[in-house]
Structure formats: structure tokens, C-alpha cells
Amino acid sequence: MPKQAGGKDPFAKLPYRPCVGVMLVNHDGKVFVGKRIDMVEGDIWQMPQGGVDPGEELPEAAFRELYEETGVKREDALLVTDTRDELLYDLPPELMGKLWGGKYRGQRQTWFLARFLGGDADIDLEAHDPAEFCEWRWVDPELLPELIVPFKKAVYRAVLEEFRPMI
């Protein structure tokens, strides 16, 4: 991580961005992942996630993010549970101070497990402009930590560990 003269971390006092994530599971026990449009290098896939708006309740943010990123409507998803604790991650040094206007050091996330009640035809990556994913697929939950960017792997492992008995 970049340090100022004297060894001080210029980002150490930045807060974590409030965020929600959704592990959307279909009737076969597979999890939705999308390939981000802005990830031109590598085969990186992630579950829907995004920031919480000021004053927004976490379940509302989860439904909003799910719709914006996948087109899945509220009536086609059932929130089952959420993580007991927030999960934190720091941005890697090369992104620190660049994402989110440089206001955050990383994210503090609450994850939701959701059952997908719809069909594949209900998924629409272009439901919201701008779209965040260019492709999507259903994957075995155990593959999740292998598909995400390295700095989010610990979060994905923790989400998988907590939700595994309910998938």
C-alpha cells in the first residue's frame, strides 16, 4: 500500500463503503454470477453487489441491486437470510484512492441469500443503464472463490461458509 513520508498510510483513516451483495440461488442449487463489463482482463465473475444509498434499508438495497444488475424483479426472488456480521475488504494498492472518488478504503458488505423463483428468461442484464455485466451463468457454489478478483476471495469464502447449509 502507498505510504507517505514517515511511513504513514494516507488511506488508513478512510471509511469503508456500505454495500450489499446477493447470492442468488436457483432451484438446482447453482449460484448466479456475472462477468463485469469493465473487467477486460481475465475470466473474473462475481455475484450481484453494490452500494447502499443514504437512508436505504439493507433488504431494499439488496432488491434494488439485484434488479439493476440482473433484471430479476422482487417477485422473482425471496430473501432467505443475511450474513450475521458485515464483511470487510480493502482495495488493493493500485485501486486505493481511485475508486468511488477516493472516499473509501474498501467496502463493508452485508450479504443476502436469495432463492430465485423465476426462470432464466427473467434475467435481463440490460434492465438498467448502464449494464454492469456482459455475460452471466449459473455455477456450483464451491467455485465462487475461484471466480472472483483476488482481493474479494476471503469475503466470498466467508459468504459461502455461512450460507452453505441453506443453499
Secondary structure, DSSP 8 states (H G I E B T S, - for coil): ----TTS--TTTT--EEEEEEEEEE-TTS-EEEEEETT--SS--EE--EEE--TT--HHHHHHHHHHHHH---GGGEEEEEE-SS-EEEE--TTTTTTGGGG--SEEEEEEEEEEE-S-GGG--TTSSSS-SEEEEEEE-GGGHHHHS-GGGHHHHHHHHHHHGGG-
